Amino acid sequence: MTTTYAALLRGINVGAGKRLPMAELRPLMEGLGFGGVRTYLQSGQAAFASDHGDEKSLAAELTQAIEKRFGFAVDVIVRDHAYLKAIVEACPFPAAELEAKQLHVTYFSAPVEAERFAEIDPAAYLPEEFRLGDRALYLYAPNGLGRSKLAEHLAKPRINKGLIATTRNWNTVVKLVEMTGA
């Protein structure tokens, strides 16, 4: 059975390091046997179809192929359409009332427990807020991610230890549902 997925590549095409042109990623993914490969923006997301593997094995396969072709390691998270759609539907914030720059989702490679975030005093960061979801964290940052003190704290290595974590703004979150739904 063929399933449609999104691949989320962490930390590419930001700054001078890890340049990975999407025009080169598409044929690489097609060479792995993935169908209907489409990319979105230059910040590392692609939709594709596959009839083999699961999210974890597909992510590992793509990670290895990128390192072999481009010479550097890239963390990859793969999620199917049903998951991506559920993330949008479960948003605890009023997404329709917010600007895309105010709402973000951090996708994690594995489930996260609330205990990881116990050191954070939510009142200290208001009006910024976060909520946990299924292998995801929703972040409301009214002044944007770049100015968010809460986002800075949430990105600390001790909080994300042992996980791959990659964040997307709400426009991208919604676009990934659209891209994988076709």
C-alpha positions as CSV (number, residue, x, y, z in Angstrom):
1,M,0.0,0.0,0.0
2,T,1.3,3.4,-0.9
3,T,1.3,6.1,1.8
4,T,2.1,9.8,1.4
5,Y,4.6,11.3,3.8
6,A,6.4,14.5,4.6
7,A,10.1,14.6,5.3
8,L,11.2,17.3,7.6
9,L,14.9,18.1,7.3
10,R,16.5,19.8,10.3
11,G,18.9,22.7,10.1
12,I,19.5,23.0,6.3
13,N,19.9,26.1,4.2
14,V,20.2,28.4,7.3
15,G,23.3,30.4,7.4
16,A,26.4,29.3,5.4
17,G,26.4,25.7,6.4
18,K,24.6,22.6,5.2
19,R,23.5,23.9,1.8
20,L,21.1,21.4,0.3
21,P,19.2,22.7,-2.8
22,M,15.7,21.4,-3.1
23,A,16.3,20.9,-6.8
24,E,18.9,18.3,-5.9
25,L,16.9,16.7,-3.1
26,R,14.0,15.8,-5.4
27,P,16.0,13.5,-7.8
28,L,17.8,12.0,-4.8
29,M,14.5,11.0,-3.2
30,E,13.2,9.7,-6.6
31,G,16.3,7.6,-6.8
32,L,15.3,6.0,-3.5
33,G,12.1,4.9,-5.2
34,F,9.9,7.6,-3.7
35,G,7.1,8.8,-5.9
36,G,5.4,12.2,-6.4
37,V,8.3,14.0,-4.7
38,R,7.6,17.7,-4.2
39,T,9.5,20.2,-2.0
40,Y,8.3,23.3,-0.2
41,L,10.4,26.4,0.3
42,Q,14.2,26.0,0.8
43,S,14.0,25.2,4.5
44,G,13.8,21.4,4.2
45,Q,10.5,19.8,3.7
46,A,9.4,17.4,1.0
47,A,6.2,15.4,0.3
48,F,6.5,11.9,-1.2
49,A,4.8,8.6,-1.6
50,S,6.3,5.3,-0.7
51,D,5.0,1.7,-0.6
52,H,7.9,0.4,1.6
53,G,9.1,1.0,5.1
54,D,7.7,3.0,8.0
55,E,8.4,6.6,9.2
56,K,11.5,5.6,11.1
57,S,13.1,3.5,8.4
58,L,12.2,6.0,5.7
59,A,13.9,8.8,7.7
60,A,17.0,6.6,8.2
61,E,17.1,5.8,4.5
62,L,16.8,9.5,3.5
63,T,19.4,10.5,6.1
64,Q,21.9,8.0,4.8
65,A,21.3,9.1,1.2
66,I,21.7,12.8,2.0
67,E,25.0,12.1,3.8
68,K,26.3,10.0,1.0
69,R,25.3,12.5,-1.7
70,F,26.1,15.9,0.0
71,G,28.8,14.9,2.5
72,F,27.1,16.0,5.7
73,A,24.6,14.5,8.1
74,V,21.1,15.9,8.3
75,D,18.5,14.9,10.9
76,V,15.2,13.8,9.2
77,I,11.8,13.2,10.6
78,V,9.2,11.5,8.4
79,R,5.5,11.7,9.2
80,D,2.5,10.5,7.3
81,H,-0.5,12.5,6.1
82,A,-2.9,11.2,8.9
83,Y,-0.4,12.3,11.6
84,L,0.1,15.8,10.0
85,K,-3.6,16.3,9.7
86,A,-4.2,15.2,13.3
87,I,-1.5,17.8,14.5
88,V,-3.5,20.6,12.7
89,E,-6.8,19.4,14.1
90,A,-5.5,19.1,17.7
91,C,-4.0,22.6,17.8
92,P,-4.8,24.0,21.3
93,F,-4.4,27.6,20.1
94,P,-6.9,29.5,17.9
95,A,-4.8,29.1,14.7
96,A,-7.4,30.8,12.5
97,E,-7.2,34.0,14.6
98,L,-3.4,34.2,14.7
99,E,-0.7,35.2,12.2
100,A,1.4,32.3,11.0
101,K,4.5,33.8,12.5
102,Q,2.9,33.6,16.0
103,L,2.2,29.8,15.9
104,H,4.7,27.1,15.5
105,V,4.9,23.3,15.9
106,T,8.1,21.5,16.9
107,Y,8.1,17.9,15.7
108,F,9.9,15.4,17.8
109,S,11.4,12.1,16.6
110,A,9.7,10.3,19.6
111,P,7.1,10.9,22.2
112,V,8.0,13.4,24.8
113,E,6.9,13.4,28.4
114,A,5.8,16.5,30.3
115,E,8.6,15.9,32.8
116,R,11.1,17.2,30.2
117,F,9.6,20.6,30.6
118,A,9.1,20.6,34.4
119,E,11.8,23.2,34.9
120,I,9.9,25.8,32.8
121,D,7.8,28.2,34.7
122,P,5.0,29.1,32.2
123,A,4.1,32.3,34.0
124,A,7.7,33.6,33.5
125,Y,7.2,33.6,29.7
126,L,3.7,35.0,29.3
127,P,2.1,35.9,26.9
128,E,4.1,33.1,25.2
129,E,2.8,29.6,25.8
130,F,3.4,26.0,24.8
131,R,1.4,22.8,24.8
132,L,2.5,19.3,24.2
133,G,0.9,17.1,21.6
134,D,1.6,13.7,19.9
135,R,5.3,13.8,19.3
136,A,4.9,17.6,18.9
137,L,5.0,20.8,20.8
138,Y,2.8,23.8,19.9
139,L,4.3,27.2,20.6
140,Y,2.4,30.5,20.7
141,A,4.9,33.3,20.3
142,P,3.0,36.5,19.7
143,N,6.2,38.4,18.6
144,G,7.5,35.7,16.4
145,L,10.0,32.9,16.9
146,G,13.1,35.0,16.5
147,R,12.2,37.1,19.5
148,S,10.8,34.3,21.7
149,K,12.5,33.7,25.0
150,L,10.4,30.6,25.5
151,A,11.5,29.1,22.2
152,E,15.1,29.8,23.1
153,H,14.6,27.9,26.4
154,L,12.7,25.1,24.7
155,A,15.5,24.5,22.3
156,K,18.1,23.8,25.1
157,P,19.9,20.6,24.6
158,R,19.1,19.2,28.0
159,I,15.4,19.5,27.2
160,N,15.7,17.8,23.8
161,K,18.3,15.3,24.8
162,G,18.1,12.1,22.8
163,L,15.5,13.5,20.3
164,I,15.5,15.1,16.9
165,A,13.4,18.3,17.1
166,T,12.6,20.6,14.2
167,T,10.2,23.5,14.2
168,R,7.9,24.8,11.5
169,N,5.6,27.9,11.4
170,W,1.9,27.4,11.0
171,N,1.8,28.2,7.3
172,T,4.3,25.3,6.7
173,V,2.4,23.0,9.1
174,V,-0.8,23.5,7.1
175,K,1.0,23.3,3.7
176,L,2.5,19.9,4.6
177,V,-1.1,18.6,5.2
178,E,-2.1,19.9,1.8
179,M,1.0,18.5,0.1
180,T,0.6,15.0,1.6
181,G,-3.2,14.9,1.1
182,A,-3.0,14.8,-2.7
